[in-house]
Amino acid sequence: MDPIEALRRVSYLMDRGRLDSRRSEAFLKAATALEALDPQELRTRIDNRTITYVPGIGPSTASVIEQAAAGRVPDRIVELEEQTRVPLGDGAELRQQLRGDCHSHTVASDGGADIATMASSARALGHEFLVITDHSPRLTVAHGLTRDRLEAQLDEIAALNEHFAPFRILTGIEVDINIDGTVDQDDDLLARLDVVVASVHSKLRMESRAMTRRMIAAVSNPLVDVLGHCTGRRVEPMALGPRVIRPQSEFDADAVFTACTESGTAVEINCRPERQDPPDDLLTRAVELGCLFSIDTDSHAPGQLEFLNYGADRAVQHGVTPERIVTTWPMDSLLEWSHSE
């Protein structure tokens, strides 16, 4: 195994396991440091055990480098491959039908990798497409995309798609749902995107009737394609069921999901273990009310793209059939749906 490849694999697996992001970034920085070295200098430093003299390389990263250079799969990788494995149960057949992911983030907002790295990882997992949905301007804590920055990202994606074909990077955004149900990016720019995810990120505890009006207005917007993590809750996965860390928003689920059905807006099955959104009872109700669904990872790092396993399992457990999941559709059908009004 190449030492640079090994360092990147460690970072990927740490992200897959939702381990310390700072340590994951340290392995990526070490990989970048190795790339800057002349191959002969790298070999010499490994042989005389001075690789830690290179800025950005410490004892942990050096161990991975040395073991990989010796022709071994580094111990850290062997350990992490098992420790961070993403389980897949009843949803195994459905998982094979998922063609891509409509919700992912990059360093342009609050993600940990650039577009090319995210796309490469998605392609390696067998995806046909990945929608890049960095945050919009209102969510300043995530360095949301202004109009100018989003337009620059569209140019970047167009250039990258020439390299990645036939895999496709689709353009998108995760807009914030404002208090009045509007969204925080210009309509003319949203109309140019392939997929628009709309989510509530603020005032999560507002009164139920007001929250219901807010969400109905957003999902009824013809430019909105997916309702993201609808309750905003945070949980800790536990053997006997998730333990609530942040309670879910209160709203009239029947009214919101009926509006989604009427407008053709998909309800996101958010795959992140700390979200599991919608909760079981609301997911069951969305199925009963005839909603479309989008199984999405909401990934902020390449390893998290494997979280689709969690979403596939939940969808099958709640009787969501493949034809109602937009991420199982051929890409042309997905785009025809997302661009329809």
PyMOL commands that set and color helices and strands:
alter all, ss='L'
color gray80, all
select helices_A, chain A and resi 3-16+21-35+39-47+51-53+59-69+75-83+92-97+115-124+140-142+147-164+187-190+208-219+253-263+280-288+302-317+322-324+326-328+331-338
alter helices_A, ss='H'
color red, helices_A
select strands_A, chain A and resi 100-101+129-132+168-176+195-199+226-227+234-236+243-246+266-270+293-296
alter strands_A, ss='S'
color yellow, strands_A
deselect
rebuild
show_as cartoon
